[in-house]
Amino acid sequence: MASIILGIAAVVSIQLFSQNLTDNIQRQSKSLMGADFIIDSDNVPNERVQAIIDSLQPDAKEVNFVSMIAFPKNRGTKLVSVHAIDGAFPFYGKMETQPSTASANYLDNDGALVDATLMLQYKIKPGDSIKVGELTLPISGTLKSMPGSNAISTSVAPIVVIPFQLVDQTELLQFGSRKEYQFFFNQPDADLEALENRVEPMLDKLDADLDTHTSTSRRLGRRYENVAVFLNLAAFIALLLGCVGIASSVNIYIKEKLQAIAVLKCMGASRKQSFLIFLIQIAGIGLIGGLIGSAIGVAILELLPYLLQEFLPFDVEISISAQPLLIGVLLGVFMSVLFALLPLLRTWYVSPLEVLRMSSSKPAASRKARYGVIGLILIFLFGFSFWLLREALFALSFIGGVIVTFAILAGIAIGTMSVIKKYFPRKASFTTRQSLLNLFRPNNQTVVLLVAIGLGTFLISTLYFTKDILLDKAELGQTEEKANLITLDVQPDQLEAVVATNADNQLPIIDNIPLVTMRMHSIKGKLVNSIRTDTTTQIRRWILNHEFRTTYRDHLIPSEELVAGNWIPKQENRNDIKISISDNLAEDAQIGVGDAVTFNVQGVLMKTTVGSIRKVDWANLQLNFSIVFPTGVMEDAPQFNVLTTYAATPEQSAGLQQDLVRDFPNVSIIDLRQVYTVVEDILDKVSWVINFMAFFSILTGIIVLIGSVSTSKYQRIKESVLLRTLGAKNKQILKITALEYLFLGILGSLVGILLALVSSFLLALIVFKEPFLPSGVPFLVFLPGISVLVLAIGLSNIRSVLNSSPLEVLRKAV
């Protein structure tokens, strides 16, 4: 019952949370967006887009962009997301501020609302001032939250809200600046489906986009669907471990009841009756376990919103529905019966003559019946996995992985018993020989214990190793050869002065990268506008609408590898320009070496041919590009520059940022060390969630372990009493038991960790494509910890033998 309770609790809590999340997204979709629908564009809307917007009569508008800001009070600087708003946005939900009146007054007072964490970090309060570009304005209030934001996104770029009419005074929206214009509509009676069908195709052709609150709801639902799938799998693994406990416990229970079953059959009980007696017992235990597990699942549900609040853009309102509770109860009964069937089959084949026989041989169950039950178990596991994953191949892969892991652990356990039996150390001490004999004696628990210990250790160790891979992948190599400060949006007339400012701060320029913005005009001779209307095209839509930031240079960089074609370092002939593209762009645009692509470069058409394809390591924290031109053809195009440098200390970084923000308000500075800190913080939060879910699996594994060890308690007591009767001392009995369980604990946890090492190595090699340096935590914590736990449980079983006389214990056992 304890084995099934935790698995059911995990499944019920996750099912309820997923259902609540879906309901909340649908119910709060307007509050998440703040409007009924939005039209957005990466540039100032052209006449045709503006005509469509005006015809729909927008109720508010916004331009948002990323920029450096400064706090004159303490000379602090920070990269933020500036939102310049005009109108009474949001129409749904609310902008939470301190004081509460600031959200309504900042527009009239020409003030700013600043992210709450940023205010605390820089020790700023309402009434102080903030400098955004060339504009200095008062802080009207602290911004706690606004529609669409969450803790993760604001930790990367905190939000600052200013009035729309002040944007021009900042002088930040210059050539090359990344910005987004949004127009908000408060039209609750609008037919959003008709709007999507009629207006969205027109806007797509004009490089604009329409978002409705219903489409946002669908998108968010898909995003959190993956989270729900992971959580469900974690719960399912906990349930599987519980099933191992069920099968183990029933197996030992039925072994002990075989003579009683034979007596029942001597008294006239039929096969069906004796089978149903125990089946009903197991079903009753499953029902009680399902009820208790469902109740615990409801309690856990209250914790999950707090656990995942960092990743959600809204507060989840919890409600309890009957369906997951009913599923939990039925699952408890069904899985208890299903996984108890194999050992229960033995009751069917018990002969009444077993009363008279002293043989320890087991009644043989029908091979056809055994295979039928195993088939039922596999069908159920596949069906349940498919229900969770919604993908047959994924479900098969998951079940295959579970079966392989179980098979490896069981194979090692059986192999260990065979090796010990074959190469038994007959000259070893009595206590050592007796402890090793216990590993393959009748009613031994070696296979079940090693599977339970190994699987639990495997799961948690894999999580730890995977976390290390992710952190290593994000880690910055802090060397002078690798830049950790990036200065963006440097205009041509500012370049010399910015370089001089770096020199004044004794920070030499590592890279001076020119950037040219452009869009694709045609692909392989077919106009992009025609491709948009082609429903059969395999070209990804982002290619058609994307504004590419390209560069030109005569060499490859360390994060690139040439995979096709020839690298052209320099070219003077502008009639047949050979470009290099990334492998992902080649795949998404369905183009290869020799294909023609025409670009629109600030109104000028430029014909190019794909000369080479590069494999780009986008995870490398340096400036990578999808499209690279050779030198000699783009130098006269409208462009701006990105400069990189290396600051050895935070003080050097802060000094440069202060000077640049003071003299060049339009430039933005990214400190990669801060980015790494944010990434590490996010990964820590993700790891905490993963470890919390793994806790169910580990705790279930421990309960299975306790149950499996404790099930044969009375068999162990009889053996220990006989040893005492024959003259064995308490110290010898203690040592025999300790050695047996210590061996099981060490072997099980070690095999689990080694399997985790293999799986993590494959993840690093195939998925993350990174070198794997394993953490020492599983070896230093889990290996000794689980071994000691197994030892403690085993020793607790013989406490009554050590504290009582042999006669007293024998009387209790009888």
C-alpha positions in Angstrom: 0.0 0.0 0.0 2.8 2.4 0.8 4.4 1.6 -2.5 1.3 2.5 -4.5 0.3 5.6 -2.4 3.2 7.8 -3.5 2.9 6.9 -7.1 -0.8 7.7 -7.1 -0.2 10.9 -5.2 2.3 12.0 -7.8 0.0 11.2 -10.7 -3.1 12.8 -9.2 -1.3 16.0 -8.2 0.3 16.4 -11.6 -3.0 15.7 -13.4 -4.9 18.1 -11.3 -2.2 20.8 -11.8 -2.1 20.3 -15.6 -5.9 20.6 -15.7 -5.8 23.7 -13.5 -3.1 25.2 -15.7 -5.1 24.7 -18.9 -8.2 26.1 -17.3 -6.3 29.1 -16.0 -4.7 29.8 -19.4 -8.1 29.8 -21.1 -9.8 31.8 -18.3 -7.0 34.4 -18.0 -6.0 34.6 -21.7 -7.2 38.2 -21.9 -5.4 39.2 -18.7 -2.2 37.6 -20.0 -2.3 39.7 -23.2 -4.0 42.7 -21.6 -6.2 43.2 -24.7 -8.5 41.3 -27.1 -6.0 41.3 -29.9 -2.7 43.0 -30.9 -1.1 44.0 -34.2 2.6 44.2 -34.0 5.5 45.1 -36.4 9.3 45.2 -36.1 9.4 48.6 -37.9 7.3 51.7 -38.1 4.1 50.4 -39.9 4.1 51.3 -43.6 1.0 53.0 -45.2 -0.8 49.7 -46.0 -0.3 48.3 -42.5 -1.2 51.6 -40.9 -4.4 51.7 -43.0 -5.4 48.3 -41.7 -4.6 49.3 -38.1 -6.6 52.6 -38.4 -9.6 50.8 -39.9 -9.7 48.6 -36.8 -9.4 51.6 -34.5 -6.7 50.8 -31.9 -7.3 51.8 -28.3 -3.7 52.0 -27.2 -0.2 51.6 -28.7 3.4 50.8 -27.6 6.9 50.7 -28.8 9.3 48.4 -26.9 13.1 48.1 -27.3 16.1 47.0 -25.3 18.4 49.8 -24.1 20.8 50.8 -21.4 19.5 53.1 -18.7 21.2 55.1 -15.9 20.4 56.1 -12.4 22.0 59.6 -11.8 21.6 59.1 -8.0 24.3 56.5 -7.8 25.7 56.3 -11.4 24.2 52.8 -11.8 23.6 51.4 -15.3 21.5 48.5 -16.5 20.3 46.8 -19.7 16.5 47.0 -19.6 13.4 46.5 -21.8 11.8 49.9 -22.3 8.0 49.9 -23.0 6.7 53.3 -24.2 2.9 53.2 -23.9 0.1 55.5 -25.1 -3.4 54.8 -23.9 -5.1 53.0 -21.0 -3.4 49.7 -21.5 -3.9 47.1 -20.1 -7.7 46.7 -20.7 -7.7 43.3 -18.9 -5.7 42.4 -15.8 -3.8 45.2 -14.3 -0.4 46.8 -14.0 0.5 46.4 -10.3 2.5 49.3 -9.0 3.6 50.9 -5.7 2.0 53.3 -5.0 -1.1 51.8 -6.7 -2.0 55.1 -8.2 1.3 55.3 -10.2 -0.1 53.0 -13.0 -2.7 55.6 -13.8 -0.7 58.8 -13.1 2.7 58.1 -14.8 1.3 59.1 -18.3 0.0 62.5 -17.0 3.2 63.2 -14.9 5.6 62.2 -17.7 7.2 59.7 -15.3 8.5 56.2 -15.4 7.6 52.9 -13.8 10.6 50.8 -12.9 10.8 47.1 -12.2 10.6 46.3 -8.4 13.8 44.1 -8.3 15.8 46.8 -10.2 14.6 49.4 -7.6 15.9 47.3 -4.8 19.1 46.3 -6.5 20.1 50.0 -7.1 18.5 51.3 -3.9 16.2 53.6 -5.8 12.8 54.8 -4.7 9.8 56.7 -6.3 10.7 60.4 -6.7 14.3 59.6 -7.8 15.2 60.1 -11.5 16.1 57.7 -14.3 18.0 58.5 -17.5 16.8 56.8 -20.7 19.0 57.8 -23.6 19.0 61.6 -23.7 15.9 61.8 -21.5 15.9 62.2 -17.8 12.5 61.7 -16.1 11.2 61.1 -12.5 10.3 57.7 -11.3 6.5 57.7 -10.6 6.4 54.2 -9.0 7.6 50.7 -8.6 6.4 48.2 -11.2 5.5 44.8 -9.6 3.9 43.1 -12.6 2.2 43.7 -15.9 0.4 41.5 -18.4 2.7 39.0 -20.2 5.7 39.3 -18.0 7.2 36.7 -15.6 10.1 36.4 -13.2 12.4 34.7 -15.7 12.0 37.2 -18.6 12.3 40.2 -16.3 15.5 38.8 -14.7 17.2 39.0 -18.1 15.9 42.5 -19.0 13.9 44.3 -16.3 10.9 46.3 -17.5 10.8 50.1 -17.5 7.6 51.8 -18.7 7.5 55.4 -20.0 4.9 57.5 -21.9 4.9 57.1 -25.6 5.2 60.8 -26.4 8.6 60.9 -24.8 10.3 58.3 -27.0 11.6 60.8 -29.6 13.3 62.7 -26.7 15.3 59.6 -25.8 17.0 59.6 -29.3 17.4 55.8 -28.9 15.5 54.7 -32.0 18.2 55.0 -34.6 19.2 53.0 -37.6 19.6 49.4 -36.8 17.9 49.6 -33.4 15.7 46.5 -32.6 12.2 47.6 -31.8 8.7 46.4 -31.9 5.5 48.5 -32.4 2.3 47.1 -30.9 -1.3 48.3 -31.3 -3.8 47.1 -28.6 -7.5 46.7 -29.3 -10.2 46.6 -26.6 -13.1 45.0 -28.6 -14.7 42.2 -26.6 -17.4 41.6 -29.2 -15.0 41.2 -32.1 -15.2 37.9 -34.1 -11.6 36.9 -33.5 -11.7 33.8 -35.7 -13.0 35.8 -38.7 -10.4 38.5 -37.9 -7.6 35.8 -38.0 -8.8 34.4 -41.3 -9.3 37.8 -43.0 -6.7 40.2 -41.6 -3.7 37.9 -40.6 -2.9 36.8 -44.1 -2.8 40.4 -45.3 -0.5 41.4 -42.4 1.8 38.5 -43.0 2.5 39.7 -46.5 3.3 43.2 -45.1 5.8 41.9 -42.4 3.3 42.5 -39.6 1.4 40.1 -37.3 -1.9 39.7 -35.6 -2.2 38.1 -32.1 -5.5 37.4 -30.5 -6.0 36.4 -26.9 -7.3 33.0 -28.1 -4.2 32.3 -30.1 -2.0 33.4 -27.2 -4.0 30.9 -25.0 -3.3 28.1 -27.5 0.4 29.0 -27.7 0.8 29.1 -24.0 -1.0 25.8 -23.7 1.5 24.2 -26.1 4.4 25.7 -24.2 3.4 24.3 -20.9 2.2 21.0 -22.4 5.9 19.9 -22.5 6.3 20.8 -18.8 3.1 18.7 -18.0 4.5 15.8 -20.0 7.8 15.8 -18.1 6.0 16.0 -14.7 3.6 13.2 -15.7 6.6 11.0 -16.7 8.2 11.7 -13.4 5.0 10.7 -11.6 4.7 7.6 -13.9 8.2 6.5 -13.0 7.3 6.8 -9.3 4.2 4.6 -10.0 6.4 2.0 -11.8 8.6 1.8 -8.8 5.5 1.3 -6.7 4.5 -1.5 -9.0 7.9 -3.2 -8.4 7.1 -3.0 -4.7 3.6 -4.6 -5.3 5.0 -7.5 -7.3 7.8 -8.1 -4.7 5.5 -8.0 -1.7 2.8 -10.2 -3.3 5.5 -12.6 -4.5 6.8 -13.2 -0.9 3.3 -13.1 0.6 2.1 -15.9 -1.8 5.2 -18.0 -1.1 4.3 -17.9 2.6 0.6 -18.8 1.9 1.2 -21.8 -0.4 0.5 -24.3 2.3 -2.6 -22.4 3.5 -3.9 -22.5 -0.1 -3.2 -26.3 -0.3 -5.2 -26.7 2.9 -8.1 -24.7 1.5 -8.1 -26.9 -1.6 -8.1 -30.0 0.6 -11.2 -28.6 2.3 -13.0 -28.3 -1.1 -12.1 -24.8 -2.3 -11.9 -24.5 -6.0 -9.0 -23.0 -8.0 -11.2 -19.9 -8.7 -12.1 -19.5 -5.1 -8.5 -19.7 -3.8 -7.4 -17.3 -6.5 -10.2 -14.8 -5.8 -9.5 -14.8 -2.1 -6.1 -13.2 -2.6 -7.1 -11.2 -5.7 -9.8 -9.4 -3.6 -7.3 -8.8 -0.9 -4.9 -7.1 -3.3 -7.7 -5.1 -5.0 -8.8 -3.9 -1.6 -5.3 -2.8 -0.7 -5.1 -1.0 -4.1 -8.4 0.7 -3.5 -7.3 2.0 -0.1 -3.9 3.0 -1.5 -5.6 4.8 -4.4 -7.9 6.7 -2.0 -5.0 7.8 0.3 -2.7 8.6 -2.6 -5.4 10.8 -4.2 -5.9 12.6 -0.9 -2.1 13.2 -0.6 -2.1 14.3 -4.3 -4.7 17.0 -3.5 -2.4 18.3 -0.7 0.6 18.3 -3.0 -1.4 20.2 -5.6 -1.4 23.2 -3.3 2.5 23.3 -3.3 3.0 23.1 -7.1 1.9 26.7 -8.0 4.5 28.0 -5.5 7.1 25.5 -6.9 6.5 26.7 -10.5 5.6 30.3 -10.0 8.9 31.6 -11.5 8.0 30.0 -14.8 4.3 31.1 -15.0 3.1 34.6 -16.3 0.1 34.5 -13.9 -1.1 33.2 -10.6 -2.8 29.8 -10.8 -6.1 29.5 -9.1 -6.6 26.0 -7.8 -9.8 24.0 -8.1 -10.4 20.3 -7.5 -12.1 18.2 -10.2 -13.4 14.7 -9.9 -11.7 13.1 -13.0 -8.1 13.0 -11.8 -9.3 11.7 -8.4 -11.3 9.0 -10.0 -8.3 8.1 -12.3 -6.1 7.9 -9.2 -8.4 5.5 -7.3 -9.0 3.3 -10.4 -5.3 3.3 -11.2 -4.5 2.2 -7.7 -6.9 -0.8 -8.0 -5.9 -1.7 -11.6 -2.1 -1.5 -11.2 -2.2 -3.4 -7.9 -4.1 -6.2 -9.5 -2.2 -6.1 -12.8 1.3 -6.3 -11.2 0.1 -8.8 -8.6 -1.2 -11.2 -11.3 2.1 -13.0 -12.0 2.7 -14.1 -8.4 -1.0 -14.7 -7.9 -1.0 -17.2 -10.8 0.8 -19.6 -8.5 -2.3 -20.0 -6.3 -4.1 -21.4 -9.4 -1.6 -24.3 -9.7 -1.2 -25.2 -6.0 -1.9 -28.9 -5.5 -3.7 -30.2 -2.3 -0.8 -32.6 -2.0 1.4 -29.6 -1.0 0.1 -30.1 2.6 1.9 -33.5 2.7 5.0 -32.6 0.7 8.0 -31.1 2.4 9.5 -30.0 -1.0 10.4 -26.4 -1.4 9.7 -26.5 -5.2 7.4 -23.9 -6.5 4.1 -24.8 -8.2 4.7 -24.1 -11.9 2.3 -21.7 -13.6 1.3 -22.1 -17.2 3.8 -20.6 -19.6 0.9 -19.3 -21.7 -0.7 -17.6 -18.7 2.6 -16.0 -17.7 3.1 -14.6 -21.1 -0.4 -13.4 -21.3 0.0 -11.4 -18.0 3.3 -10.0 -19.2 1.7 -8.9 -22.4 -1.1 -7.2 -20.5 1.5 -5.3 -18.4 3.3 -4.1 -21.5 0.1 -3.1 -23.3 -0.9 -1.1 -20.2 2.5 0.6 -19.9 2.4 1.6 -23.6 -1.2 2.8 -23.3 -0.5 4.9 -20.2 2.7 6.3 -21.8 0.9 7.1 -25.0 -1.8 8.9 -23.0 0.8 11.0 -21.4 3.1 11.7 -24.4 0.5 11.7 -27.2 3.1 10.2 -29.5 3.4 6.5 -30.2 7.2 6.6 -31.0 8.0 8.5 -27.9 5.8 6.1 -25.8 7.6 3.1 -27.3 11.0 4.7 -26.7 10.1 5.4 -23.1 8.8 1.9 -22.4 11.9 0.5 -24.2 14.2 2.5 -22.0 12.4 1.4 -18.8 12.5 -2.3 -19.9 16.2 -2.1 -20.8 17.0 -0.4 -17.5 15.0 -3.0 -15.5 16.6 -5.8 -17.6 20.1 -4.6 -17.0 19.6 -4.2 -13.2 17.9 -7.6 -13.0 20.6 -9.2 -15.2 23.3 -7.8 -13.0 21.5 -9.1 -9.9 21.0 -12.6 -11.3 24.6 -12.6 -12.7 25.9 -11.6 -9.3 24.1 -14.4 -7.6 25.5 -16.9 -10.1 29.0 -15.6 -9.8 28.9 -15.8 -6.0 27.4 -19.3 -6.1 30.0 -20.5 -8.6 33.0 -18.9 -7.0 31.9 -19.1 -3.4 34.8 -18.3 -1.0 34.7 -21.5 1.0 37.7 -20.6 3.1 36.2 -17.3 4.2 35.0 -16.7 7.8 31.7 -18.1 8.9 30.0 -14.7 9.0 31.2 -13.8 5.5 30.1 -17.2 4.1 26.7 -17.0 5.7 26.0 -13.4 4.5 27.0 -14.4 0.9 24.8 -17.5 1.1 21.8 -15.3 2.0 22.1 -13.6 -1.4 21.0 -16.7 -3.3 19.1 -18.7 -0.6 15.3 -19.5 -1.0 13.1 -16.4 -0.5 16.1 -14.1 -1.2 15.3 -10.5 -2.2 18.5 -9.8 -4.2 16.8 -9.2 -7.6 14.0 -7.0 -6.3 16.3 -5.0 -4.0 18.9 -4.4 -6.6 16.3 -3.2 -9.1 14.6 -0.9 -6.6 17.9 0.5 -5.3 19.5 0.8 -8.7 16.5 2.4 -10.5 16.0 5.0 -7.8 19.8 5.9 -7.8 19.9 5.9 -11.6 17.1 8.5 -11.8 18.4 11.0 -9.3 22.0 10.6 -10.5 21.0 11.2 -14.1 19.3 14.4 -13.1 22.4 15.6 -11.3 24.7 14.7 -14.2 22.3 16.4 -16.7 22.3 19.5 -14.7 26.1 19.6 -14.8 26.0 19.2 -18.6 23.7 22.2 -18.9 25.7 24.4 -16.6 29.0 23.4 -18.4 27.3 24.2 -21.7 26.4 27.7 -20.5 29.7 28.3 -18.7 31.8 31.2 -19.9 35.5 30.7 -20.3 36.7 33.8 -18.5 39.9 34.4 -20.5 41.3 37.4 -22.2 40.8 35.7 -25.6 37.0 35.5 -25.0 35.0 38.7 -24.8 32.7 39.2 -21.9 31.4 42.7 -22.8 29.5 43.4 -26.0 28.7 46.9 -27.1 25.7 47.0 -29.5 24.3 49.6 -32.0 27.4 51.7 -32.4 26.7 54.1 -35.3 29.4 54.8 -37.9 30.0 58.4 -36.7 30.4 57.1 -33.1 32.9 54.3 -33.8 36.1 56.1 -33.3 34.9 57.8 -30.1 33.6 54.4 -28.6 37.0 52.8 -29.4 38.7 55.7 -27.7 36.5 55.3 -24.6 37.5 51.6 -24.4 41.2 52.6 -24.7 40.7 55.2 -21.9 39.4 52.4 -19.7 42.4 50.2 -20.7 40.1 47.7 -22.4 41.3 46.9 -25.9 38.8 46.0 -28.6 38.8 42.2 -29.4 36.3 42.3 -32.2 34.9 45.1 -34.3 32.0 43.5 -36.2 30.0 45.5 -38.9 26.3 44.6 -39.1 24.0 45.1 -42.1 20.3 44.5 -41.9 18.4 43.0 -44.8 15.4 40.8 -45.7 15.1 38.1 -48.3 13.4 39.3 -51.5 13.5 36.1 -53.5 14.6 32.5 -53.1 15.8 30.5 -56.1 14.1 33.0 -58.4 10.7 32.9 -56.6 9.5 36.1 -54.8 9.1 35.8 -51.1 5.6 37.4 -51.4 4.6 34.5 -53.7 6.1 31.9 -51.4 3.9 33.2 -48.5 0.8 32.4 -50.5 2.0 28.9 -51.5 0.4 26.4 -49.2 2.7 23.6 -50.5 6.0 25.3 -49.7 8.4 23.6 -47.3 10.2 26.8 -46.5 9.7 27.8 -42.8 7.7 31.0 -42.3 10.2 32.8 -40.1 12.6 32.9 -43.1 10.0 35.0 -45.1 9.4 37.6 -42.4 12.8 37.8 -40.7 15.0 40.8 -40.7 18.5 39.3 -40.9 21.5 41.0 -39.3 24.5 40.0 -41.4 28.2 40.7 -41.4 31.2 40.4 -43.6 34.6 39.0 -42.9 37.4 37.0 -44.5 37.7 34.1 -42.0 35.8 31.5 -40.1 35.6 31.8 -36.3 36.0 29.0 -33.7 32.3 28.4 -33.3 31.9 27.6 -37.1 32.8 24.6 -39.2 32.5 24.4 -43.0 30.3 21.5 -44.1 29.7 22.2 -47.8 31.0 24.4 -50.6 34.1 26.7 -50.5 34.7 29.6 -48.2 35.2 32.8 -50.2 37.2 35.3 -48.0 37.3 38.3 -50.3 35.4 39.3 -53.5 35.5 42.4 -55.7 32.9 41.4 -58.3 29.5 42.5 -57.1 27.6 40.8 -59.9 27.9 37.2 -58.4 28.3 37.5 -54.7 29.1 34.2 -52.9 27.7 34.1 -49.4 28.0 31.6 -46.6 24.9 30.5 -44.7 24.4 28.4 -41.5 23.2 24.8 -41.8 19.9 25.5 -40.0 19.1 28.4 -42.4 19.9 26.1 -45.4 17.5 23.5 -44.0 14.7 26.0 -43.1 15.0 27.9 -46.4 15.4 24.7 -48.5 18.5 26.0 -50.2 22.0 24.6 -50.8 25.3 25.5 -52.5 24.8 27.1 -55.8 21.2 28.4 -55.2 20.4 32.0 -55.8 19.0 34.3 -53.1 18.2 38.0 -53.6 18.2 40.3 -50.6 16.5 43.7 -50.0 19.3 45.8 -48.3 17.6 49.0 -47.2 15.6 49.3 -50.5 18.5 48.1 -52.7 18.2 44.6 -54.3 21.4 42.5 -54.0 21.7 39.2 -55.9 23.8 36.5 -54.2 24.6 32.8 -54.6 25.2 30.3 -51.8 28.9 29.6 -51.9 29.2 27.6 -48.6 27.3 26.2 -45.7 28.6 26.4 -42.1 27.7 24.4 -39.0 27.3 27.0 -36.2 27.5 26.3 -32.5 24.8 28.7 -31.4 25.2 27.7 -27.8 28.6 29.3 -27.8 28.2 32.7 -26.1 29.8 34.8 -28.9 28.4 36.6 -31.9 27.3 34.1 -34.5 25.6 34.8 -37.8 23.2 33.0 -40.1 24.6 34.9 -43.2 28.2 36.0 -43.7 29.3 38.0 -46.8 32.9 38.1 -48.1 34.9 41.3 -47.6 34.9 43.8 -50.5 31.2 44.0 -51.3 29.3 45.3 -48.3 31.6 48.0 -46.9 29.5 50.9 -48.4 26.1 49.5 -47.3 24.2 51.2 -44.4 25.5 49.6 -41.3 26.4 49.9 -37.6 29.0 48.1 -35.5 29.3 45.7 -32.5 32.4 45.9 -30.4 33.6 43.3 -27.9 36.2 43.5 -25.2 37.3 41.7 -22.0 36.9 43.2 -18.5 38.9 41.3 -15.9 36.9 42.8 -12.9 33.4 44.0 -12.2 34.8 47.5 -11.5 36.3 47.7 -15.0 33.0 46.6 -16.5 31.0 49.1 -14.5 33.4 51.9 -15.3 33.2 51.3 -19.1 29.4 51.0 -19.0 29.0 54.3 -17.1 31.3 56.2 -19.6 29.5 54.7 -22.6 26.0 55.3 -21.3 26.9 58.9 -20.4 28.5 59.8 -23.8 26.6 57.4 -26.1 23.0 56.8 -24.8 21.9 54.9 -27.8 24.4 52.0 -27.4 23.6 48.9 -25.3 26.1 46.9 -23.3 25.7 43.3 -22.6 27.8 41.9 -19.7 28.0 38.2 -20.4 28.9 37.5 -16.8 25.5 38.9 -15.7 23.9 36.8 -18.5 25.6 33.7 -17.1 24.4 34.5 -13.6 20.8 34.7 -14.9 21.2 31.5 -16.9 22.7 29.7 -13.8 19.8 31.0 -11.7 17.3 29.7 -14.2 19.0 26.3 -14.4 19.0 26.2 -10.6 15.3 26.8 -10.5 14.7 24.2 -13.2 17.0 21.7 -11.3 15.0 22.3 -8.1 11.8 21.5 -9.9 13.3 18.4 -11.4 14.8 17.2 -8.1 11.4 17.8 -6.4 9.7 15.6 -8.9 12.5 13.0 -8.7 11.9 13.0 -4.9 8.7 11.1 -5.6 10.6 8.4 -7.4 13.4 8.2 -4.8 10.9 8.2 -1.9 8.9 5.5 -3.6 12.1 3.5 -4.2 13.0 3.8 -0.6 9.5 2.6 0.5 9.8 -0.3 -2.0 13.2 -1.0 -0.5 11.8 -0.9 3.1 8.9 -3.1 2.0 11.0 -5.6 0.2 13.5 -6.0 3.0 10.8 -6.1 5.7 8.6 -8.6 3.8 11.0 -11.5 4.5 11.4 -10.4 8.1 10.0 -13.5 9.7 12.0 -15.8 7.4 15.1 -13.9 8.6 14.0 -14.1 12.3 13.6 -17.9 12.0 17.1 -18.2 10.5 18.7 -15.9 13.0 17.0 -17.8 15.9 18.2 -21.1 14.6 21.7 -19.7 14.4 21.4 -18.5 18.0 20.1 -21.9 19.1 23.1 -23.5 17.5 25.4 -21.2 19.5 25.9 -18.1 17.3 26.5 -14.9 19.2 24.6 -11.6 18.7 27.8 -10.1 17.2 28.0 -12.8 14.6 24.3 -12.5 13.6 24.7 -8.7 13.4 27.8 -9.1 11.2 26.1 -11.6 8.9 23.1 -9.3 8.4 25.2 -6.2 8.0 27.5 -7.7 5.4 24.5 -8.9 3.3 22.7 -5.6 3.2 25.8 -3.6 2.9 26.7 -5.6 -0.2 23.2 -5.1 -1.6 23.2 -1.4 -0.9 26.7 -0.8 -2.4 26.1 -2.9 -5.5 22.6 -1.5 -6.2 23.6 2.2 -5.8 26.9 1.7 -7.7 25.2 0.0 -10.6 22.5 2.8 -10.7 25.2 5.5 -10.7 27.2 3.7 -13.4 24.1 3.4 -15.6 23.4 7.1 -15.0 27.0 7.9 -16.1 26.4 6.0 -19.4 23.0 7.6 -20.1 24.4 11.1 -19.3 27.4 10.5 -21.5 25.1 9.6 -24.4 23.0 12.7 -23.6 26.1 14.9 -23.7 27.4 13.3 -26.9 24.2 13.0 -28.9 21.8 15.7 -27.6 24.0 18.5 -26.1 27.2 17.7 -28.2 29.3 18.7 -25.2 32.1 17.1 -23.3 30.9 15.3 -20.1 32.5 15.9 -16.8 30.5 14.0 -14.2 29.7 15.5 -10.8 31.0 13.8 -7.7 27.8 14.2 -5.7 26.2 10.8 -6.6 29.4 9.0 -5.7 30.0 11.0 -2.5 26.4 11.3 -1.3 24.1 8.8 -2.9 26.4 5.8 -2.9 27.2 5.9 0.9 23.8 7.3 1.8 21.7 4.6 0.2 24.1 1.9 1.3 23.7 3.1 4.9 19.9 3.3 4.5 19.7 -0.3 3.3 22.0 -1.4 6.1 19.8 0.3 8.7 16.6 -1.2 7.4 18.2 -4.7 7.3 19.5 -4.4 10.9 16.2 -3.2 12.2 14.6 -6.5 11.1 16.7 -8.6 13.5 16.4 -6.2 16.5 13.9 -8.5 18.2 16.2 -11.5 17.8 19.1 -9.8 19.4 17.0 -8.5 22.3 15.1 -11.7 23.2 15.8 -15.3 24.0 15.6 -17.9 21.2 12.6 -19.6 22.8 10.7 -16.3 23.2 11.2 -15.4 19.6 10.3 -18.9 18.3 7.0 -18.7 20.3 6.2 -15.3 18.7 7.0 -16.6 15.3 4.8 -19.6 15.7 
